[in-house]
């Protein structure tokens, strides 16, 4: 087990924990439009990144500008679609659908980064995909529209993860994170300006928490992807469904049926088996 918990895996677990609490904060802010939330979330992270890079006297420009912008754009789209899903689906369901991102990240990494994928790993991904499909079919709260929104979040997350891996040799982790925040902040400002909702009281604290937790998650995620293979690292996202199920049950009375638990278990089993199989080719 010691060999399994590499530094990359540990960073990913820290990232998942941070993102899970952030998801809870988003769910508790139903009055804030998703794109406006993207703006505030990225603004907080941008200020933190700027402070870190300035103090370290490190340039934030980076070297591969187009790839950095592409990473920022794909991450922003993934974030927006995920926020929409979080606000309109049960917490555990929205998070579970997003966990198809390892399927797409592994596919993109195999095509563009030439990372090896064992045939059996696609079987495990198929198990996860089956679990998500069953979850959609068995839960009447999951409409087709928001199911597709969740899938789009997973697709763009896969693109973003693969680009982070591509940039590992030329860019500082904070530089990669900062470009994501810049693109997200600009997009959020443009698309939320016409319908801006002024946060009230505790909503300001919630938005601040979203930004701080996301910053912690992004830094750990970037480090994980630079140390661990894409398909393995992103598969650890499944841990977040445990958080989501507990938060949804305790705080939002989102009870899961036995069928839903079975479907979620298929998703988790698929990604765990993928991790174990992927370690053999690392």
N, C-alpha and C positions, 0 to 999 in steps of 0.2 A: 504493500500500500504506500510505503514511503516513496517509491519510484513514481507512483501515480500522481502524488501531490507535488508536482513540480512548481517552480515559481510562477510559471505561466498559469497553471491551474489555480493557484492560490489567488493571484491577481484577479482572475475571472470570477472566483467566488465572492471576493470583496465587491467587485463591480455589480454582480447580480443582487447582492444584499442592498447596496445603495440604490439601484434602480427599482427594487421592489418597494422600498419605502417611498421613493419618488412616485411610483405608480399610485400608491395609496393617497398621496397628497393631491395628485391630479384628479382622482376619483372624488375627492372631497371638495373640489372646486368646480361644481357643475355650472356656475354662473359665468365663468370665464371662457370666452371662445377659444377653441383649440389653437388657432394661429396666433392669437394674442398671448397665449400661454407659451408658445414656442418663442416668441419675442422675449418675454421676461426671463424664461429659462436660459436662453442663450446670452442675454445681457449680463446676468450674474456670472455665468461661466466665463464670458469674455473679459470682464473686469479682473477676475481671478487670474486668468491666463496672462493678461497684460502685465499684471503685478509680478507674477513669477518670472516671466521672460525679461522684464525690465530689471528686476533685481539681479538676475543671473547675467545681465548684459548680453543676452542672446537675441539675435534678430528673429522677428516673428514672420518675416517674408517667406522663408522656406526656399526650396530649390526647384521643385517640380510643380509650378503654379497651377497648371491645368488639372493635374491629378488632385491637388489639394482642394481646388474649387469643386471638382467632381465629387470628391469625398464629402465636402460640405453640403452640396446639393442633394446627394443621395441620402445623407443622414438627416437632413431637414425634412425631406419628403417622408422618410420612414417615421420620423418623430411626429409629424403632423397626423399621418394616418393612424398612428398608434394612439395618439391623444383622442382622436375622434372615436376609435373603437373603445377606449377605456371609459369614455363618458356615456356610451350608449349600449354597452354590453356588460353582463356580469363580470366582475373583476377577474376571476379565475379563468373564465372563458376567453376573454380578450387576451390575457397573457398566454394562455395555451396556444391560441391561433398564431400568435407572434413567434412561437417557438419553432415554426417551420423555417425560420431564417437559416438554421444550419444546413437545410437541404439546398437552399439557393447559394449560400456562401461556399459550400463544398463543390457544388456544380460549377460556379464561376471560378473558383480556385483551381479546379481540375482543368478547365478550359484555358484560362489565361496565365495561371502560375505553374501549371504542369505538376500540381501536387497529386500524389498517387491516391487513388480511391479503390479499395478492395471491392469486388462485386458484392460481397455479403453486406457491405455498408449500405448499398442501395436498397437491399431488402429491409434493413433496419429503418432506413428513412421511409420506406413504404409503410412500415408498421406505424410510424409516427403520423404519416399523412392519413392513413386509415382512421387513426384515433381522432384527428381533427375533423374529418368528414363525418364520423359518427357523432361527435360532439355537436356539430351543427345540426344534424338530422334529428337528434334526440332532445335538443333543447329548443322549445318553441320561442324562447326569448331571443334567439340568434336569427335575425333576418338575413336574407341573402345579401342585401346591400352592405350591411356592416360586416358580414363574413368576408366579402370581397375586400372591403377596406382593411380588415385585419391582414388578409393575404398580401395586399400591396405593401403594407408596412414590413412584412417579412421579406418580400422581394427586395425592397430598397435597403433594408438592413443587410441583406446578403451582399449587395453591391458595395455598401459602405465598408463592411468588414473586409472584403477582398481588397479594396483600395488601401485600407490601413496596412494590410499585409504587404502590399506592393511598395508602399512608401517607407518600409521599415529601415532600409539601408541608407536612406538619404535625408530623413527628416527626424527632428526631435519630437518625442511624443506630445509635448505641450504645444508645439507648432501645429501638429496635425489637429489636435483638439481645438486650438484657437481658430483655425480656418473654418471648422465646422460651426463654431459659435458666430463668426462674422457673417457667413452665408445665412444661417438661421435667423440672426438678429435683423439683417436687412430684409429678408423675405417676410419675417413676422411683422416688421414695421410697415412695409408696403401694403400687405394684404389685410392688416387689421386696422389701419388708420381710419377708414371710412365708417367702421362700426365698433369703435373702441369702447370697451366697458371699463369704467373706473373701478378698480378693486375697492372693497370696503373692509375696514378693520382687520380681522384675522386673515382675510384673503391675501393681504400683503405678506403676512408671515408665511402663508402657504406657498405663495409664489417664490419667496426667498428660499424656502426649504427645497422647492423643486430645483432651483438653480444650484444650490450648494450640493445637494445629493447627486444631481446629474454630473456636476463637475467631478466629484469623487468617483462616480461610476465610470465616466469617460476616461479619466486618467488611468484607472486600473484596467479598464477594457483595452485601451491602447497598448499598455505595457504587456498585457496578456497576449494580445494578437502579435506582438513583436517577438514574443518568446515561445509561443506555442502555435502549432498548425491550426489554420482557420477552422476546419471542420470539428476538431476536438475542442478547441476553446469555446466556440459559440454553442456547442452542444450542451455546455454546462448551464445554459440559460434555463434548463428545465427545473433547476432548484427554485427558481422564482415562482413556479406554480404552487409550491408548498406555502410560500408566504401569501400568495394571492388567495388561495383557498381559505386560509386561516383569517386573513383580513376581511374577505368577503363574507364569511360566515359570522364572525364576531361583530363586525361594525356595520354591515349592510344587510344582514339577514338573508344573504344569498346562499340558500341551501343547495347542495349538490345531490342529485339523485344517484342511485347505485349505477345507473347507465352512464351518467356523466363521469362518475369516478372511474368507471371502467375505461371510458374513452380517454380520459386524461392519463390513466395508467399506461395505455398503449403508447401515447406520445412520450411519456417519461421512459418507458422501457426501450423504445426505439433509440432515443438519444443516448441513454446510458450504454447500451450495447455498441453504439457507434463509437463512443469514447474508448471503450475497452478494445475494440477492433482497430481503431485508429492508432492507438498506442503501439501496435505491432509494426506499423509502417513508419513511425516517427523516426 
